[in-house]
Amino acid sequence: MEQRVRSPPLLRPFFLKTPSSMQSPRRQRRHTLPASEFRNLTPQDAISVFEIEREAFVSVSGECPLTLEEVLSFLSQCPELSLGWFEEGQLVAFIIGSGWDKERLAQEAMTTHIPDTPTVHIHVLSVHRQCRQQGKGSILLWRYLQYLRCLPGLRRVLLVCEEFLVPFYRKAGFQERGPSAITVGALSFVEMECQLRGAAYARRNSGC
Ligand SMILES: CC(=O)SCCNC(=O)CCNC(=O)[C@H](O)C(C)(C)COP(=O)(O)OP(=O)(O)OC[C@H]1O[C@@H](n2cnc3c(N)ncnc32)[C@H](O)[C@@H]1OP(=O)(O)O
């Protein structure tokens, strides 16, 4: 069992602002939704999350990493371990994580949140179909890892992915830990790990 830590506060929304010098007068007058916003998800976001997830996974493998009930459950139990990217108020990409307390991920990690542990399990990262291959998945993952580095007590992040996504996660700073004990139907996975501490440059540049 790993050492327990206190739950962090929720992330206040932060926006990617267009400099006022670049906004048209009409745009300045209108009270529109922010062009781009990153924030923790809430149970109210569960339907939008599940729609993106269903499109991303069901058509490909027939299985979603999380059912709608599980999405709701994690967003209720540990919203501070999620991050959504909204454009004009629409969810375009998200990450859902939870706490885990063992060295490697096990099948029960798929449906479990262990509070106050130093290990975060990323259940799912997904980008809306129309927004893929534009760098959004990488940017959201980078922001999520920087955000986690600012939370007290967190030490590492684990996830499982299919072999073809190993280079994507490697580029984000994850390392392979070998075949995962987790299987979904006929699918098998590689387990990957990212250390949150010890990267001094990351902390210096994180803006915590
Ligand atoms: C823990 C997990 O959730 S594992 C499951 C991940 N999610 C999914 O598979 C759901 C469907 N897919 C998606 O939502 C997205 O395609 C993601 C999250 C995999 C990647 O996000 P994107 O925004 O499309 O990727 P992004 O544009 O940041 O690409 C970064 C790099 O990864 C590569 N990459 C992205 N998607 C894939 C893919 N499906 N297969 C192989 N390489 C990929 C890109 O080619 C790019 O490489 P480059 O830098 O050499 O050009």
The ligand as a Gaussian input file, in Angstrom:
#p B3LYP/6-31G(d) Opt

LIG

0 1
 C       -5.114000       5.618000     -21.886000
 C       -5.899000       5.721000     -23.175000
 O       -6.914000       6.366000     -23.210000
 S       -5.332000       4.939000     -24.599000
 C       -6.536000       5.375000     -25.862000
 C       -6.293000       6.705000     -26.474000
 N       -7.498000       7.211000     -27.108000
 C       -7.991000       6.726000     -28.286000
 O       -7.450000       5.839000     -28.916000
 C       -9.296000       7.361000     -28.748000
 C       -9.269000       7.761000     -30.226000
 N       -8.106000       8.580000     -30.529000
 C       -7.964000       9.842000     -30.058000
 O       -8.782000      10.360000     -29.315000
 C       -6.718000      10.601000     -30.474000
 O       -6.365000      10.238000     -31.774000
 C       -5.498000      10.385000     -29.547000
 C       -5.843000      10.788000     -28.121000
 C       -4.995000       8.943000     -29.558000
 C       -4.330000      11.272000     -30.054000
 O       -4.771000      12.620000     -30.055000
 P       -4.555000      13.522000     -31.363000
 O       -4.931000      14.895000     -31.010000
 O       -5.247000      12.887000     -32.511000
 O       -2.985000      13.337000     -31.565000
 P       -1.911000      14.466000     -31.873000
 O       -2.367000      15.283000     -33.030000
 O       -1.555000      15.166000     -30.614000
 O       -0.719000      13.513000     -32.368000
 C        0.536000      13.475000     -31.784000
 C        1.319000      12.347000     -32.421000
 O        0.733000      11.069000     -32.121000
 C        0.449000      10.369000     -33.329000
 N       -0.836000       9.689000     -33.241000
 C       -2.010000      10.254000     -32.903000
 N       -3.000000       9.353000     -32.960000
 C       -2.418000       8.205000     -33.366000
 C       -2.910000       6.905000     -33.644000
 N       -4.209000       6.600000     -33.510000
 N       -2.033000       5.956000     -34.037000
 C       -0.717000       6.235000     -34.172000
 N       -0.192000       7.465000     -33.950000
 C       -1.043000       8.418000     -33.541000
 C        0.370000      11.444000     -34.390000
 O        0.625000      10.897000     -35.657000
 C        1.398000      12.449000     -33.928000
 O        2.662000      12.012000     -34.299000
 P        3.731000      13.062000     -34.902000
 O        3.987000      14.040000     -33.771000
 O        4.899000      12.191000     -35.226000
 O        3.059000      13.677000     -36.071000

